[in-house]
Amino acid sequence: MLAEFRRTKIRRAAQSFAAACALAGAFWAAGCTKPPADKGSRAILSSPAYPSAQRATIVFMTDFGTANDAVAICKAVMLGVAPDARIMDITHQVTPFSIEEASRNLESVSPYYPAGTVFVAVIDPGVGTSRKAVIVKTKKGQYFVVPDNGLITPVVDRDGLEHAYEITNTNWMIQAAVSSTFHGRDIFSPAGAHLAMGWDYSMAGPEVAQLVRLTVKTAAASDQGVAGDIIGLDDPFGSLITDVPGDEIKKLGYHVGDKITFKLNNKTLTLPLARTFMDAPVGEPLLYVDSRGRLGVAVNQGDYSKKYDVKPPGTIFIPRKGAPGKSR
């Protein structure tokens, strides 16, 4: 009788232990497995309005320079709206008021960033006037917060325009009085940050049917050669940037190693066409095709612009190989 009682007690204890193990296993499994989200949750989590899975990137460019507090103030405004945003700089040394130079920078840099990137570019000689502040989305899926002054023209020509909206909704602006001279702080920076937070850009204001277009300078090829412009400096090295495509030099019959007689601001020069800077002696000038595929004029380990006192704007003419160097 006593033995039977002991066997029953042991059996019940074993059953209780097994039940406890099963319950613990169930809790463990629940902790290691995510429950399926309902359709609404999945829709919210995958929505652009909730970019928490990936830090939003704001790419910033101005002509403000770095000798004052303007850039730091704009970044502070952005982070006040979107504290987790990653802010990258193109440059803040754009030649003051040079919309064309800024447009080239934007065109050159934007292909290296993915869809969803927000670009804020403030080169705005018309600040405070009737010019529009706009948000442009390209067919590549990138956003550009810019003044409507032609700055976005080369990017739109390359990537296509999806939509553009004027920024008139004050919820997209700084929540204080808007200055007539610092829209970089009061309109463009907060608008870019709101985009980084996933706000719907169509809510910023009315759609813009036609953006202002920039007349972009391009080199002109003829039977005599290629006529182009000096459009910028590759600072801090002082190399001249032209709008002459490197492929045009090949079409004219030249190859690396050739000496080319050409006109720079109507002054006749003869320089070697080099593959890279060290193909010329240190301190000597050369022609080369730069990393963006444009013809450049440089000095190996020197500053061409300072050494020869040449600055943009200017002109360049490359004659067809074997032809006399005629300027346009």
C-alpha positions in Angstrom: 0.0 0.0 0.0 2.8 2.4 0.9 4.7 1.4 -2.2 1.7 2.1 -4.4 1.3 5.5 -2.8 4.9 6.4 -3.4 4.7 5.3 -7.1 1.6 7.5 -7.6 3.3 10.5 -6.0 6.4 10.1 -8.2 4.2 9.7 -11.4 2.3 12.9 -10.6 5.6 14.8 -9.9 6.9 13.6 -13.2 3.8 14.8 -15.0 4.0 18.2 -13.4 7.6 18.5 -14.3 6.8 17.6 -17.9 4.0 20.2 -18.1 6.3 22.9 -16.7 8.9 22.1 -19.3 6.4 22.2 -22.1 5.1 25.6 -20.9 8.7 27.0 -20.6 9.4 25.7 -24.1 6.3 27.5 -25.4 7.4 30.8 -23.8 11.0 30.3 -25.2 9.6 29.7 -28.7 7.4 32.7 -28.5 10.3 34.9 -27.5 12.4 33.7 -30.5 9.8 34.0 -33.1 8.3 37.2 -34.3 4.5 37.1 -34.6 3.2 37.8 -38.1 2.2 41.5 -38.5 -1.2 42.3 -39.8 -1.7 43.8 -43.2 -2.0 47.3 -41.8 1.3 47.0 -39.8 3.1 45.7 -42.9 1.8 48.6 -45.0 2.9 51.2 -42.4 6.3 49.7 -41.9 7.0 49.6 -45.6 5.7 53.1 -46.2 8.1 55.8 -47.2 6.6 57.8 -44.3 8.4 55.5 -41.9 12.0 55.3 -43.1 13.3 54.0 -39.7 14.8 50.9 -41.3 17.3 53.1 -43.1 18.8 56.5 -42.1 17.7 59.2 -44.5 20.5 61.0 -46.3 20.4 64.8 -47.0 23.1 66.0 -49.4 23.8 69.7 -49.0 25.4 72.3 -51.3 25.5 76.1 -51.0 27.6 79.1 -52.0 27.6 80.3 -48.4 31.3 79.5 -47.9 32.8 78.4 -44.5 33.8 81.8 -43.0 30.5 82.4 -41.3 27.8 80.5 -39.4 25.2 80.0 -42.3 26.0 76.3 -43.0 26.0 75.3 -39.4 22.7 77.1 -38.8 21.1 75.3 -41.7 22.3 71.9 -40.5 21.0 72.7 -37.0 17.6 73.4 -38.5 17.7 70.1 -40.4 18.6 68.1 -37.4 16.0 69.8 -35.3 13.4 68.3 -37.7 15.1 65.0 -38.6 17.5 64.2 -35.7 18.6 60.9 -37.2 19.3 62.2 -40.7 22.8 61.8 -42.2 23.9 65.1 -43.7 26.5 64.9 -46.4 28.2 67.9 -48.1 28.9 68.4 -51.8 30.6 71.8 -51.3 29.8 75.2 -49.8 32.4 76.9 -51.9 30.4 77.3 -55.1 31.4 80.5 -56.8 28.9 83.0 -55.3 25.7 83.3 -57.4 27.0 80.8 -60.0 23.9 78.7 -60.8 25.6 77.1 -63.7 28.6 75.9 -61.6 26.2 74.5 -58.9 24.1 72.7 -61.6 27.3 70.9 -62.8 28.1 69.8 -59.3 24.6 68.5 -58.7 24.7 66.7 -62.0 28.1 65.2 -61.3 27.4 64.0 -57.7 23.8 62.8 -57.8 24.3 59.6 -59.8 26.4 58.2 -56.9 23.5 58.4 -54.4 20.5 56.0 -54.4 16.8 56.7 -54.9 15.3 58.4 -51.9 18.2 60.7 -51.3 17.3 64.3 -50.5 19.4 67.0 -52.1 19.3 70.5 -50.7 21.0 73.0 -52.9 20.9 76.7 -52.1 22.5 78.9 -54.8 19.9 81.6 -54.8 20.7 85.1 -56.1 16.9 85.7 -56.4 16.2 85.1 -52.7 13.2 87.1 -51.5 11.9 87.7 -55.0 9.0 86.1 -56.8 11.2 83.1 -57.8 9.7 79.8 -56.4 11.2 77.5 -53.8 10.5 74.0 -55.1 10.8 70.3 -54.4 11.6 68.3 -57.5 11.4 64.5 -57.7 13.2 62.8 -60.6 12.2 59.5 -62.3 15.2 58.0 -60.5 13.4 58.6 -57.2 15.6 61.3 -55.8 14.4 64.6 -54.3 15.8 68.0 -54.9 15.0 71.0 -52.7 16.1 74.0 -54.7 15.2 77.5 -55.9 13.5 77.4 -59.2 16.2 79.2 -61.1 17.5 76.5 -63.5 19.8 74.8 -61.0 18.0 71.5 -61.5 18.0 71.6 -65.4 20.9 69.2 -66.1 19.7 66.6 -63.6 16.1 66.7 -65.0 17.4 66.5 -68.6 19.3 63.3 -67.7 17.0 61.6 -65.2 13.6 62.8 -66.2 11.0 64.7 -64.1 8.3 63.0 -62.1 6.7 66.0 -60.4 7.7 69.4 -58.9 5.8 71.2 -56.1 6.3 74.8 -54.9 6.9 75.1 -51.1 4.1 77.3 -49.9 2.8 75.3 -46.9 4.2 76.9 -43.8 4.3 73.6 -42.0 7.2 72.8 -44.2 9.1 75.9 -43.2 10.8 77.1 -40.1 8.3 77.7 -37.3 9.3 81.3 -36.9 9.2 84.4 -39.1 10.6 83.7 -42.5 13.5 86.0 -43.5 13.5 87.6 -46.9 17.3 86.9 -47.3 17.9 83.5 -45.6 15.6 81.0 -47.2 18.4 78.4 -46.9 17.6 78.4 -43.2 13.9 79.1 -43.2 12.5 77.2 -46.2 15.0 74.9 -47.9 16.6 73.3 -44.8 13.3 72.4 -43.0 11.7 71.3 -46.2 14.6 68.9 -46.9 14.4 67.6 -43.4 10.7 67.0 -43.6 11.3 65.0 -46.8 14.0 62.9 -44.9 11.3 62.2 -42.3 9.1 60.8 -45.0 6.6 63.6 -45.5 4.6 63.5 -48.8 6.1 66.2 -51.0 2.9 66.8 -52.8 1.6 68.4 -49.6 4.3 71.1 -49.7 2.3 73.3 -52.1 0.8 73.5 -55.6 2.3 71.5 -58.5 4.7 73.4 -60.8 3.9 72.7 -64.4 7.0 74.2 -65.9 10.4 74.7 -64.2 12.7 77.5 -65.1 15.3 76.2 -67.5 19.0 77.0 -67.4 20.8 77.6 -70.8 23.7 75.3 -70.4 26.8 76.1 -72.4 28.0 73.3 -74.6 30.9 72.9 -77.0 30.3 73.3 -80.7 31.9 70.9 -83.2 32.5 71.9 -86.8 34.6 70.8 -89.8 37.4 73.1 -88.5 37.4 71.8 -84.9 35.7 72.1 -81.5 35.0 75.5 -79.9 34.2 75.5 -76.2 34.3 77.5 -73.0 36.3 77.5 -69.8 33.5 76.8 -67.3 35.3 76.4 -64.0 38.4 75.6 -62.0 39.3 72.3 -60.4 40.2 73.8 -57.1 42.4 73.8 -55.1 44.7 72.7 -58.0 43.8 75.5 -60.4 43.2 73.3 -63.4 40.9 74.7 -66.1 37.7 72.8 -66.7 36.2 73.1 -70.2 33.0 72.0 -71.7 34.8 70.1 -74.5 34.0 66.4 -74.2 37.1 64.1 -74.2 35.5 62.0 -77.0 35.6 65.1 -79.3 39.3 65.2 -79.0 39.5 61.7 -80.4 37.2 62.6 -83.2 39.5 65.4 -84.2 42.3 62.8 -84.7 44.3 63.3 -81.5 45.7 60.6 -79.2 47.5 60.6 -75.9 51.1 61.7 -76.5 50.3 64.1 -79.3 51.1 67.8 -79.0 48.1 69.9 -79.8 48.3 73.5 -81.0 45.1 75.3 -79.9 43.8 78.7 -78.8 43.0 79.6 -75.2 41.3 83.0 -75.0 42.6 83.6 -78.6 46.2 83.0 -77.5 47.9 80.2 -79.4 49.5 77.4 -77.2 51.0 74.0 -77.9 50.7 71.4 -75.1 50.9 67.6 -74.9 47.8 65.6 -74.5 48.6 63.5 -71.5 47.0 60.5 -69.9 47.7 61.8 -66.4 49.6 64.6 -64.7 52.9 62.9 -64.3 53.2 62.4 -68.0 54.5 66.0 -68.0 57.5 67.2 -66.1 56.8 68.8 -62.7 55.8 72.4 -63.2 54.9 72.0 -66.9 51.4 72.4 -68.4 49.4 69.8 -70.2 46.1 68.9 -71.7 44.2 65.9 -70.2 40.7 64.4 -70.1 39.4 64.7 -66.5 37.5 62.2 -64.4 34.2 63.6 -65.7 35.2 63.1 -69.3 35.9 66.8 -70.1 39.1 68.4 -71.6 41.1 70.1 -68.9 44.3 72.3 -68.8 46.6 71.7 -65.9 50.1 72.1 -64.5 51.8 69.0 -63.1 52.0 69.7 -59.3 51.1 73.3 -59.9 48.2 75.8 -60.4 47.6 76.6 -64.0 45.1 79.4 -63.3 47.6 81.3 -61.0 50.7 80.5 -63.0 49.2 81.8 -66.3 46.6 84.2 -64.9 43.7 82.5 -66.6 40.3 82.3 -64.9 36.8 81.4 -66.1 34.9 82.5 -68.1 37.0 82.1 -71.2 37.1 80.3 -74.6 39.1 77.4 -76.1 39.3 76.2 -79.6 40.9 72.8 -80.7 41.4 72.5 -84.4 41.1 69.3 -86.3 44.5 67.5 -86.4 46.5 68.9 -89.3 44.3 72.0 -89.8 45.3 75.5 -88.9 44.1 76.7 -85.5 41.2 79.0 -86.2 39.2 80.4 -83.4 35.4 80.8 -83.5 
